[in-house]
Amino acid sequence: MLHIAKETHHTLEEVIQAAIAFFGPGGVGLAIKEQTAGSVWFEGGGGHVIVQAQPKDAVTEVDIETREWEYPVRQFLEKI
């Protein structure tokens, strides 16, 4: 299991929408299990990806937990 965080200048909404596009059915192909304004949980392939975002001063803090999807998570974080 990997737990990784990053700060970005993208808004919370942009981060969540980017995660859906990247990890969801139109991207990597994971199923969306739960979504809120600041988080989205994906499952598939025997693992999961949980993306949480929250505003912090002038940036957005992105926190991701994953099992079995470490490489795509690192790719996603490079893009945002």
C-alpha positions as CSV (number, residue, x, y, z in Angstrom):
1,M,0.0,0.0,0.0
2,L,1.2,3.5,-0.8
3,H,0.2,6.7,0.8
4,I,1.5,9.9,-0.9
5,A,0.7,13.6,-0.8
6,K,1.4,16.6,-3.0
7,E,0.5,20.3,-3.1
8,T,-0.8,21.8,-6.3
9,H,-2.1,25.1,-7.6
10,H,-5.1,23.4,-9.2
11,T,-8.4,23.9,-7.3
12,L,-10.0,21.1,-5.3
13,E,-12.7,20.7,-8.1
14,E,-10.0,20.5,-10.8
15,V,-8.1,17.8,-8.8
16,I,-11.2,15.7,-8.4
17,Q,-12.3,16.0,-12.0
18,A,-8.7,15.2,-13.2
19,A,-8.7,12.1,-10.9
20,I,-12.0,10.9,-12.4
21,A,-10.7,11.4,-15.9
22,F,-7.4,9.7,-15.2
23,F,-8.5,6.7,-13.0
24,G,-12.2,6.3,-13.9
25,P,-13.9,4.3,-16.7
26,G,-12.6,6.7,-19.5
27,G,-9.0,6.5,-18.2
28,V,-7.4,3.6,-16.4
29,G,-10.8,1.9,-16.1
30,L,-11.4,1.8,-12.4
31,A,-15.0,1.9,-11.0
32,I,-16.0,4.9,-9.0
33,K,-17.2,3.6,-5.6
34,E,-17.8,6.9,-3.8
35,Q,-17.5,10.6,-4.5
36,T,-17.8,13.7,-2.4
37,A,-16.9,17.3,-3.1
38,G,-13.3,16.7,-1.9
39,S,-12.7,13.0,-2.5
40,V,-13.2,10.1,-4.9
41,W,-12.7,6.4,-4.3
42,F,-11.9,4.0,-7.1
43,E,-11.8,0.2,-7.1
44,G,-10.7,-2.4,-9.6
45,G,-8.0,-4.9,-10.5
46,G,-7.8,-6.2,-7.0
47,G,-6.9,-2.8,-5.5
48,H,-8.1,0.8,-4.9
49,V,-7.2,4.4,-5.3
50,I,-8.6,7.0,-2.8
51,V,-8.0,10.7,-3.8
52,Q,-8.6,13.4,-1.2
53,A,-8.1,17.1,-1.8
54,Q,-8.5,20.1,0.5
55,P,-7.6,23.8,0.2
56,K,-4.5,24.8,2.2
57,D,-3.5,28.5,2.1
58,A,-2.9,29.3,-1.6
59,V,-2.6,25.7,-2.7
60,T,-4.6,22.5,-2.7
61,E,-3.2,19.5,-0.7
62,V,-3.8,16.2,-2.5
63,D,-3.6,13.0,-0.5
64,I,-3.7,9.6,-2.2
65,E,-3.9,6.1,-0.8
66,T,-3.5,3.1,-3.2
67,R,-3.1,-0.6,-3.3
68,E,-2.0,-2.2,-6.6
69,W,-2.1,1.1,-8.5
70,E,1.2,2.8,-7.4
71,Y,2.6,3.5,-10.8
72,P,-0.5,5.2,-12.2
73,V,-0.8,7.2,-9.0
74,R,2.7,8.5,-9.5
75,Q,1.9,9.3,-13.1
76,F,-1.2,11.2,-12.0
77,L,0.7,13.3,-9.4
78,E,3.2,14.3,-12.1
79,K,0.3,15.7,-14.2
80,I,-1.3,17.8,-11.6
